[in-house]
């Protein structure tokens, strides 16, 4: 079957059906990271969350947060004023329904998520079919379906809210377009209803609202007054949502991972350009920008590469614009700024390709039209009359887009699912094989001196709850710094722990619970009701040496001491006073 035969209704049908096949790897993804937190919350084990308000990572209430710090799993250095609280009632309700209906059957949860992904692709199809020529529209749909940035939100139960919000929101956009272009009167109320459901799913619903705004600003053929009146209902809805969000106390504070654009506009605007460049690189050239979360040194190269990639796409659009069909130009006049504006709310979160679900609608349209016309220019170079250097550059862009988005993207779905499941299984094994005395676990306070990663340092209580195992009285992780550590016994009940060759808070995940705006100074002390942690020395980013004062002898039955060595958490026997023990970094 030739591609020309796929242009039209048959191609759109195949594209939507392909979304089922593409998403099938999600069925064996299993539970991942925050899933265990939310299941524990549904079981009533999280004092700051509830079944219909799951996405509370920090309440901002010092009393509540101090309890989570003193008992665990939150780290001793967490800011008592730390808040990350998202308004996602519809997503929370459907996740709770999953647990009620399916227990702990992750496959059923994933099947539910796949249905939402099919809805998302169907909604995108409605927009592409209306706005683009048949061949470009079908290609855009297939690019959207296999987009690698959709894999994790589809497979990861905790991230389903993004698929829900964008799918519902794009149904609203499709209804808005039909209302405006066909004078279909039900389109206005249906679009508003879809937007409401989208916003009830997650904040990503705001990203989707960028598209009708861009349509009215840049593409609608009516006068200014008509355009203003047409976008006014959705605008009032967005304003009302933001007021409700602020009144309800939602948002983020004192975290470097999430920046509240309203509460801290300076920090947001400072981070926005670099984050936008990185996300542009991820959208158009599949830069693995998530790697910068673990390897901070990659952030600057990704910013440069993202900026270069964005410039190349802009150059391709500039060169091809005179050759586009009028229908393509009309669509891109609002899809390009719509995608850009849809990216802006996503800049509040840490850079990660999974925030690109909403911008990827415009991204798929841009890539499809560019590929189609560059392919024609490749076969008939005389039609474009470009200089040889320009032609060579455009061929590089063409093959980068074709190989990336029609080849690697589709393969990345099973690759991402498989890789992350392997990682999750390994980390869960690390937690499940901790050398703990289970006979006295409920009476003891566990001290973990060095966690090689945030998950195994923070999530043992949630995983033990999931497994139906008893949880300790307290769980305290002292350091997440990705460096070697030295523990020196300085007294009968005192030790010092030093970060060797580095310092704390050098990685972004360490700064989830405490922003660089509120650093720890020498002398800062946290009393954990059984252990006092005192900052003894600091470097450029955070503490380099800590003093730990135990309330009882560390060797008493009150405590269980763990250190990560040789690939697992092992019991640690402290040295005699005056002696030291070195703990190499676990994953090096």
N, C-alpha and C positions, 0 to 999 in steps of 0.2 A: 504494500500500500504506500503510495507516494504521499509526501507531506501535504501537497496541495489538496489531496482528498480528505485530509484531516481538518482542513480549515472550515470552520463552521460548526453546526450543531453536533456532528459526530465527534469532532475533536474536543469540544467542550465536555461532552458526556464522558469520553475516555479520560479526560483530565481529572474530572471529579472522581471517577472510579479508580484512577491511578492513586489517588490520595489514600485509599484503603490499603493498597498494596505497599506503598511507600512507608506507611505508618505501622505496618505489621510488626517490625522488629521491636516496637515499644511494648509488645505483649510480654516479652521476657526481661524487661528492664528491672522489675522488682522494686522494693522500697529503697529510698535514697535519702540520706542525710536528714533534712527537715521533716520528712515523712514520719520518722520515729518520734520527733517532738510533737507533731500534731496528733498522732495516735495516743501519745501519753496525755496530751491535753484533753482529748475526748474521754479518756479514762478518768479525768478529774485530778490528774497529778501535776498540773501546771497552775499555780496560784494566780497568774496574770492573764491567762487565756481561758476561752470557753469554746464549746462545740460550734457556736455560731459567730465566734470572734477569734479565729485561730491565729491570725497573723499578728501576734503581739510578741515581739522579741525583747522589748524593753518598755516598761510602762511609764517611765519618767517619774514614778513615785519613789522617793528615796527609801521609804520604809519597806516597800515591797521588794525593791531591788537589793537592799541590804540583806534581806532574808535569803534571796537566791544566791547572793555572794557568800554568805556565811555557811549555808548548807550545801551549796553547789546546785547546778553545775557551773554557774557563772564564775569567772576568774576573780581573784582578789583585787586585781587592778581595775575592774570594771567601774565606770562612773555611776554613782548612785542616782544621778539625774539622767542617765542614758535612756533614750526612748526611740524605739522603732515600732510603730503601731500603724498597721495598714487597715483601711476600710474595705473589707472583702466579704460581705455577708453572704452573697449568693454562692460564691466559690466555697466558703466555709460550710454552708448548709448542704451543698451537694457532696462534699467530702464526708461530712458526717453521715449522710444518707448511704454513701458507699460502705462505711464501716457497719452501719446497722444492717444492711442487706447482705454484705459479702464477708463480714468479719475481717480477717487478715489476708484475704485472697487477693494478692497484688495483680494477678492476671485480670480479674474482673474490673479492678480499678482502671487498669490500662485500657481495657476494651471500652469502658465509658469515655475515657479521654480521646480515643480514636474517633468515636462518634462526633465529638466536638471538633476534631480536626477536619473531618469530612464536611461538617457545617461551615467551618472557616473557608475551606477551598470552594465550596458551593457559593458562598457569598462573594468571594473574589471573582469567581466565574461570571456572576451576574454583572459585576462592574466592568470586567474586561470585554464581555460580549457587547455591552452597550457602548463603550467608549473607543475601542480599537478596531481596526480592520480585522477580518476573520483570521488571517494567517498570523498576524502579530498578536492578536488576542489569545489564540490557542497556545502559541509559544509562551506568552507571558503566564498563562495559567500553569503550564507544565513547569516553568521555572519557579513559580510560586509553590507548587506542590512539593518539589524536591528540595526547596530551599533548606540548607543545612541549619540555619538559625531556628527552624521550626522543630528540629528533632528533640531537643531537650525539653522544651515546653510541652510537647506532646507526650513524651515518655515519662517525664517526672511528674508524679501525682501532685506534688506541692506547687508546681509551676503551671498546672492546668489553667489557672485563672487567666493567664495571658491569652491562651487559645480561645477561651470563652469570651473574654472581653472584646477581642478583635473580631471574632466571628460574628457576635451579636452586633457590634458596632458597624461592621461592613454591610450587614443586612440593612441597617439604618441608612448607610450611605447610598446603597442601591435604591432604597425606597425614596430617598431625597432626590436622586437623579431622575427617577421616573416621575415624581411629582413635578419637578421643575421642567422637564423636557417634554413629557407627554400630558401634562396637566392632569395627572392621576391624583384625584383628591385624597384617597386614603393614604397616599405616600407621606404626608406631613405627620399625622398622628402615629402611623406605624414607625416612621423613622425616630420619632421622639421616644416611643415605647422601647425600641431597640437600644437607643442610647442610654436610657435609664437602666435597663438590664445590664448593659455593658459596664456602666459605672458602678453598679452594685457588685460586679464581679471583681474588679480591680481598678487601680488608678490608670492602667493602660487605656481604659476607655477614653481618657482625655486625649491620648495620642490619636485615636481614630477621628475625633472631632476636628482635627486639623484638615481632614479631606473636604468635608462640606464647606468649611471656611475658605480653603484655597479655591474650591470650585467657584464660589460666589465672588471672590476677589479677582480671580484671574481668567475665568473661562466662561462664566454665564454671559449670555448675549443680551440681557435686559439692561435697563438703566440702573443707575446707582441706587435710587430709592427702592426699586424692586429687589435688588440684591440684598440690601440692608434688611428689608422686611423678611426676606426668605431665610436669612441666617439668624435672625433675631431669636426665634424660639430655641434653637440649639445653643445659642450664646447665653441666653438667660438660664438655660438648664445647666450649663457649665459653671456659670457664676454661682448659682444656687448650690451646686455640688461642692464647690470650693469653700463657700461659706459654711456649709454643713460639716465639711471635713475639718475646718479650723475650729468650729464650735464644739465638735465632738472630741477634740484633743488628739486627732490623728496626725501622723507625720513622723519625722525623724529629728533627733537632736543628740549632739555630742557623739557622733559616729562618723568616721571617715569613709565608710562604705556607702552610706546613704546621706545625701545632702538635701535638706529641705529648701527648695527654691524660694519659698515665701519667708520662712523663718530665718534663713541665712543666705540672702541673695548674693552677697559679696563672694562667699565661698563657692556658690553655684556658678556664678559668672566667671570666676577664676578658673574653675575646672572645665567649663563647658567647651571651649574651643578644642582643647586636646582630646577630650572624650569624643567630640563630634568627628574629628579627623580619624580617630581609631575605628569608630563604628562605621564610617564611610568605607574604610579599607576592608572591614569585615563584610559589609553589604555587597560591594562590587567585586572584590578580589579575595574574599574568604580568608582574610588575615586571622590567624588564631589568637585574637587579642586577649582571650582568657588567660593565656600563658603569663601575661604581665601581672596577674593576681599573685602568682607564686614567685615569678622572677621579675622583680621590680625593674631590673636593669633593661628589660625589653620594652618598657613603656615608651621611651624616647624613640627608638627605631620604629615602633609601630605608629607613632604619631607622624613621623616623617613619611613612612610608606603609605599611610592612610591619606595624607595630604597629596602625595604624588598620584596615588590612584584616583582620588577625587578630581584632580586636575586633568588626568587623562580622559576620564569619562566626560568631563565638561568640554574638553577639546573635541572629542568625538561628536558630541551633541552639536557643537558649534559648526563643525565641518559638514555634518549631515543634515542640519536643519533645513537648508533650501531644498533638499531632496525628499524630505518627508511628505507624505500625503497630508492634506489639510486635516483630515480626521485625526491623524497621529499628532499633528501639532496642537490641535484643539485639546486633545487628551493630556498631552505632556505639559501644557500650560498650567494645569492645575495639579497633575500628579507629581511633577517635580517639586514645586514648593510644598505640596501636601506631604510628601515623604520627608522633606527637610523639617517641616514644622512638627511632624509626628515624632521625629527623633528627639526634639527638645525636652519633653517631659522625661524621656528615658535617660537623659544625661544626669538625672539626680541619683541614679544607682551606679554601682561599680560597673566598669566597662565589661560587657559580656554580650556576645552575639545574640543570646536568647531574648534580649530586650528589643530586637529588631522585627518582631512579628508584625507590628503595625506599619513601620516604614517600608517593610519588604513588599507591600502592595505596589507602591510607586516604584520601588527598586526593580521589581520584576518587569513592570511596563517599560522602564527605561532600558533595561538590559535587553529585553526582547526586541524593541524597535532598533536599538543600536546593532545587535547581532544581525537582524534581517537585512538592514541596509549596508552594513559592512560586508556581508556575504555577497550581496549584489555588486558592490564596488569591487570586490575581489575578482568576480567573474567578468565584470565589464568595467575595467578601470578607466576607460575613455569617457564613461558617463559622468565621472566626478571631476576630472581634470585637476587632480591633486599633484603637488610636487612629489618627486620620488621619496624624499625624506618623510613627508606626511603619510604617504601610502604605506611605507614600511612601519611607521609608528602605529597606524591604524590596524595593520595586520597583526601586530603584537597584541593590541587591545582585543581584537576579534578572537584570536586563539586563546588568550587568557580567559575571556568570558565563556567561550564555548567549552573548553576543557574543564574550567572550574564549575560552571553552573549546569552543564549538561552531562558531566562525567563524575567529577569528584563529589559534587553535592549529593547525588543519589547514593553513592557508596558511603558517604559519611554517616547516613542514618544507621545502618547496622554497625558501622565502625564505632560511632559514638556510644551506642547502646552497649555494645560488647565491652569496650574499653572501660566505661564507667561502671558497668556491673562487676567486672573483674576487680577494679579498684575497691568498690564498695564491699565485695565479699572478703577481700584481703583485710580491709580496715575493720570490718566486723569480727573477723577471726582474731585480729590483734586484741580487740576488746574482750572477746569471749574467752580468750586464753590468758587473761591477766592472772598472775600468781597471787590469788587472794585466798584467805582462810574463810571459806563460806560458812563454817560453823558459827562464826561470831560476827558475820558481816553487818547485821543490823545494829550492832552496838559499837561499831568502830568508825573512826574517821580516817578516810583514805587520803594520803598525801602523795600526789604524783609530782615528782621533781622536774621532769623534762618530758613534755609531749612533743613528738616530732611533727605533729600536724594538729590542726584545730579539732578535727572530728573525733579522734580517739581521746583527746583531752577533755572535750565538752559533752560528748553524747553517751558515755557509758551508762548513766542513770536511765536514759530513755531506752537504750537497747536492752538493758536488763529488765525494764518494765515490759517491753515488747515480748521478751522471752519468758515472762512469768517468773523471773528470779527476784529474790529480795534485794533491796537497795541498801547501801550503807547509810549510816547516820549523816555523814558529810562526804563530799567529794571535792577535794581542793587540788587544782592543777596550778603549779607555781610558775612555770615558764613554758611558753610556746615558741621561744626564739629558735630559729633554725641553725643553731650553732652547738658546739660542744659546751658542756657545763662542768664546773668543778665545785664539789661540795666539801667544805672544810668544817670540821667539828671544832667549835670555839668554846664549848662549855657543856655541862651535863645536859642542859635542856636547850642549847643554842647551836645553830649551824649557820654558815654563810654559803650562799650559792652564787657563783660567778658565771657570767656568760663569757666564754672564752673566744676571743677573736671577733666579737660582735656585740650587739646589744639588743634589748627588747624593743618591740614596736617597729622593727625594720620592715616587717611584712604587713601587707594591707589587712590580712585577716586578724592580726593582733590588735589592729586599730578599730575593729568592729565595735568594741565595748568602751573605747575611750578615744576621743578625738585629740589630734595634736594641739588643738586650741586649749586643752586643759591637761598639760603634761604633769607627770609625777615629779616632784622635787625630792631632793635628799631630805630624809626625815619623815616622809609620808608613811603613815602607818594604817594598816587595816587589821582589826581584831576579828578573827573568825570564830571566836568562842571555842578555843582549844588551841589556837595557833595565832601568833601575831607575826605579820609580815611587815618588815620595815625596809624602806629604800635606803641603801647605804651609799650608793654611787650611781651617777647617771652619765650618759653620753649625749650624743647629738639627737638621738631619736627616743631614747628611753633608758630605763635602769640597766646598769651593767653588773651591779652586785646588790644582793638582798640579804637581810639578816632575818632568820626565822627563830622565833622564841616559842617553844612548846610549853603548854600549861603543865603537862606531866612529862615524865621521861619518855623520849621518843620510842624506847624499847618496850614501853608498857603495852598492855592489851588494848589500850584505848585507840591506838593508831595502827594502821597498816601502811607501810612506806613502799612506794613503787618507783622504779626508774626504768626508762626505756633503754634496753641494751640488747644487742644481737637480735633485733627484729621483733621483740615483744616486751611487754611490761613485766619486769621481774621484781621479786622482793629485794629491797635494799637494806643492808645492814650498815648503819652509820659507822664510820671509823672512830677510833679512840680520840679523845680531846687532843687537839693539836695536829691531827693527821687529816689527810684529804683523800678524796676518791674522784677520779675523772670519769665523765660520762660522754663518750663521743656522740656526735649527732647521728641519729639512727638511720636516716635515709641517704647517707653519703657513703 
